[in-house]
Amino acid sequence: MKVIYTWLIRLVSSLCYFRKKKNVYYLMSYSNNLHLIKRIAATLPNDQKLVVWYNPRVLVAAYDLKAFGIETIPLHKNWWFILRQIPRLMTARVLFCDNYYSLLAGLVRPKTKMKIVQLWHADGSIKRFGWKNPRNLQKSFLQRRRHQQVYNQFDEFLLSSPQMGLIFKESFALKRAKLLPMGSPRSDRLFSNKWLTQVQKRVYLAAPELKKQTRNFICAYFSANRSD
């Protein structure tokens, strides 16, 4: 079934290969980038549009974006979706992906006019993925080839650190993709005392018993680490 799915995407995208590239697409399976998506939509010229394909599990986030005026479409793996949506995708000049999407394995696109960017969905990784995951190495030849076809589609990886870049190169067997360590903007607020104080107040309001536990922990910590 996956072979047929990939073949259909390859066929439809080939037929639409020369469509004008001007729009921006975002494939969303995580809901923690809504601010970025809204910023992208707000900065696009009037003759360009942002379209978000979303995993049905983040339906609430999709409703949030829709209320903001962004077109959102549930991402399904069926022939009707391929025939209706792949031709639209072929108008994208930039395609943002926050995860692994198997449809990329069959996408035939002009690399000079359509850029595919991987937005890694975490600051780092505590698990092995890609070819560093032993389970993937045990899959069939066709499955392993399809995985690599997806990895090879990415032109740029926006990463939290240079170390994550090395992990990506090894895990995805990357050769030409650009690795761009840009930090993690979502963690910047952890360095804001004002934000930390506000969060602390909300936590204590919801669970006042934690205030005493926190105070006891701090006292115990300094008692254990004081120098006599």
TIDO-233970 format. One record per residue: residue in three letters; x, y, z of N, C-alpha, C in turn. Coordinates in steps of 0.1 Angstrom, whole numbers, plus 5000, padded with zeros to 4 digits. Last residue first. Layout:
N
ALAXYZXYZXYZ;...
//
This chain:
228
ASP531652455557531852475572533252555574;SER529552535531530952515535531252545549;ARG526552375521527252485527528652445531;ASN524952175510526152225502526852345509;ALA522952115527523852005523525052055516;SER521752365529522252305541523252195538;PHE520852405504521852495509522552435522;TYR518852205503519952205493521152295499;ALA517052265523517852135524519052135514;CYS516052505513516752505526517652375527;ILE514852415490515952515489516752505502;PHE512852235500513952185491515152285491;ASN511252415514511952305522513152255513;ARG510252565493511052635504511852525511;THR508752365480509852435473510852505483;GLN506852305499507752195494509052265488;LYS505452545500506152495512507152395508;LYS504352545474505252655479506052615491;LEU502752335470504052325464504952435469;GLU500252395479501052315488502552305482;PRO498952545460499652615470500552535479;ALA498452515429498852415439499652475450;ALA497552745417496852625414497152515424;LEU499352935428497852955429497052825426;TYR501752825421501452835435499952855437;VAL501552865393501752735398501252725413;ARG501453145391500353065386500352925392;LYS503953215402502653255409501453175404;GLN505653105383505653055397504353095404;VAL505053255361504753115361504753055375;GLN506053505370504653495366504253345366;THR508753445373507953485385506453465382;LEU509553385347509653285357508753315370;TRP509153645335508353525331508353415341;LYS511153785349509753835350508853715346;ASN513453665343513053655357511553695358;SER514153475315513453595319512953585333;PHE515153245306516153335311515553465316;LEU513053125295513553065307514653145313;ARG512653245270511853295282512353235295;ASP514053085252514553215256513853265269;SER512852855242513452845256514052975261;ARG511952915217510952895227511552885241;PRO514252935201513653065206512653035217;SER517052775203515652735205514952855210;GLY519652795178519152805192517752755192;MET520352745153519752875155519352895170;PRO522252585130522052595144521552735148;LEU521552445101521552585106521252585121;LEU522752265076522452255090522652385096;LYS521752175043522352285052521852265066;ALA522451865027521551955033522252055042;ARG524251685016524151815010523351915018;LYS524251455033525451495026525351635021;LEU523051245060522951375052524351405045;ALA522051035075522951015064522951125054;PHE520451075097519751085084520751065072;SER522351045118521050975119520350975105;GLU524451205111524651065113523350985112;LYS523251455109524051405098524251255099;PHE522051485135521251475123522051415111;ILE524351505151523451395153522551375141;LEU525351745142526151625140525251495142;GLY523251915150523651905136524351775133;MET523451905177522251835171522451825156;GLN525752055180525751915184524551835178;PRO524852315173525752245164525852095167;SER521352345182522752355185523552285174;SER518752335172518952405184520452425187;LEU518152395136518552315148518752395160;LEU516752345106516852445117517052375130;PHE517952225077517552185090517752295100;GLU517252225042517752295054517152235067;ASP516252045024517252135020517952205032;PHE515051715023515251835031516451915026;GLN515151485009514351595004514551725011;ASN516451285022517151355011516351475006;TYR514551175039515651255045516351335034;VAL512951035019512351145027513551235033;GLN514750855010514250945001513551065008;GLN515150705033516250785029515750885018;HIS512650565034513150655045514150755040;ARG512750415011511750525012512150625023;ARG514850245017515050335006514050455007;ARG513650095037514850175040515150285029;GLN511549975023511250065034512450155037;LEU513049815005512149925000511750025011;PHE514449645022515149735014514249855009;SER512849635055513149585042513849685034;LYS514449695087513349695078513849655064;GLN516549715104516049575102514849575092;LEU517149975107518049895100517549755097;ASN515150055125515050095111515950015102;ARG516049945149514749895143514649925128;PRO518150105157518449965152517149905145;ASN518550425149517650345155517750205149;LYS520250565133520750535146519850445154;TRP518750635111519550515110520350475123;GLY516150775131516750765118517550635117;PHE517150795166516150805155516950785142;ARG517250745200517950735188516850725177;LYS516451005225516250865219517050865205;ILE516551245233516951155243516751005237;SER517451555217516851415216517451325226;GLY516451895217517451785215516751655214;ASP514252065215515552125217516752025215;ALA512051965188512551965202513852025203;HIS511351945161510351965171510751965186;TRP513052105135513052005145512152035157;LEU511952175105511952245118511852135129;GLN513252155074512852075086513052155098;VAL512152275043512852305056512352215067;ILE512552285009511952205020512752225033;LYS511852494982512752464993511952395004;MET511652524948510952484960511952434971;LYS513552584929512352674931511552644943;THR515552404928515952544928514752634930;LYS514252154928514952194940515452344940;PRO511152084917512352154913513052204925;ARG510051754927509951894927511251964922;VAL508151494935509051534925508951684924;LEU507651294963507451424958508551454948;GLY507851054977507451054963507351184956;ALA508651125002509451024995509051024980;LEU506851285014507951355007508751254999;LEU505051135027504651175014505851245006;SER506051085053506350985042505951035028;TYR507651305073506351295065506651205053;TYR508851385104509051305093507651285086;ASN508251735113508451595116508751515103;ASP507551985104508051975118508251825123;CYS508352155075507952025081508452015095;PHE507552395050508052375064507552235069;LEU508352485019507552385026508252355039;VAL508252744995508852695008507852595014;ARG506752754973508152794972508952744984;ALA504052554961504852604972506252644968;THR502552434943502652584941503552644952;MET502252174950503252204939503352354936;LEU500052174966501352174972502452214962;ARG498052144947498152264954499552284960;PRO498551874939498651984929498752124935;ILE497951754964499351754959499551854948;GLN495151764968496051854975497551854970;ARG493651594951493151724954494251814959;LEU495051354950494551414938494151554940;ILE495551294977496651314968496151394956;PHE492951264988493851374993494951404983;TRP492251034974491451164972492251284976;TRP493950844983494050884969493351014967;ASN495250915016494350845007494450904993;LYS496151005044496850925034495850845026;HIS495651355053495251215052496051135042;LEU495551635072496451555064496051405064;PRO493151895070493651775076494451685067;ILE494152235066493552115059494051985066;THR493552575069494152455075493352335069;GLU494452915063493752795058494352665064;ILE494053155088494953065080494252945076;GLY492653315105492553345091493453265082;PHE492553255131493453365128493453405113;ALA491053035131490453155136491253275133;LYS492952855122491852895113491153015118;LEU494552835144495152895132493952945123;ASP492752705161493352825165493852905153;TYR492252465147491152565149491652705153;ALA494852355150494352385137493152485137;ALA494852305177495752395172495352445158;VAL492852105177492652225185493552335180;LEU494051895162492851965157492652095164;VAL496151725162496351855167495251945162;ARG495451485151495551485165495851625171;PRO495451515123494151535130494351535146;ASN498151715112497751585117496451605125;TYR497651955086497751925100497351775103;TRP498852195065498352065066498552015080;VAL498252535059498752435069498052305067;VAL499352785038498452675039499052575049;LEU499553125030500053015038498952915040;LYS500053294999499253255010499953135017;GLN500453604980500853474984500053424997;ASP499553854975499453754964499953614968;ASN500253994998498853964995498653864984;PRO503253855014502553955005501053905002;LEU503553755048503453725034502753835026;THR503353815075504453875067504353845052;ALA501453655086501253795087502253875078;ALA502353395083501153435076501053585075;ILE504553405101504753375087503553425079;ARG503153435125504153545121504353525106;LYS501753195127501053325125501953435121;ILE503953025130503053005119502253135116;LEU504953115155505753125143504953115130;HIS502853045172503253185171504053205158;LEU502752765169501652845164502052995162;ASN504352555176504852655168503852755162;ASN503252335190504052435198504752545189;SER501852115181501152245182501952355189;TYR502851895154503051945168502452085169;SER502451855128502051745137502251775152;MET502152015098502052035113501551905120;LEU503552165072503052035076503252025091;TYR502952445053503452405066502852275070;TYR503752645025503052535031503752495044;VAL503452925006504152865017503252755023;ASN503653004970502952994983503852934993;LYS504852994945504753124952504253114966;LYS505652864915505952844929505852984936;LYS503552734890504252854895504452834910;ARG504152404878503252504884504052614890;PHE505652204868505952334863504952444868;TYR504651964879506052004882506252154878;CYS502351814878502251954882503652024885;LEU503151564871502251634862502151774865;SER504651504894505351514881504451594871;SER502651474913503651594914504451614901;VAL501451244904500651374904501651484905;LEU503551054906502851074893502251214893;ARG504251064933505251084923504651124910;ILE501850984945502351124947503451154937;LEU501750724935500750814931501150964934;TRP504050604948503950614933502950714929;THR503250614975504450694970504350714955;TYR501050444974500850574979502050664974;ILE502250204966501350264957501150414961;VAL503850164988504550174975503550244966;LYS501950135008502850245009503550274995;MET500849885000500050005000500950135000;
//
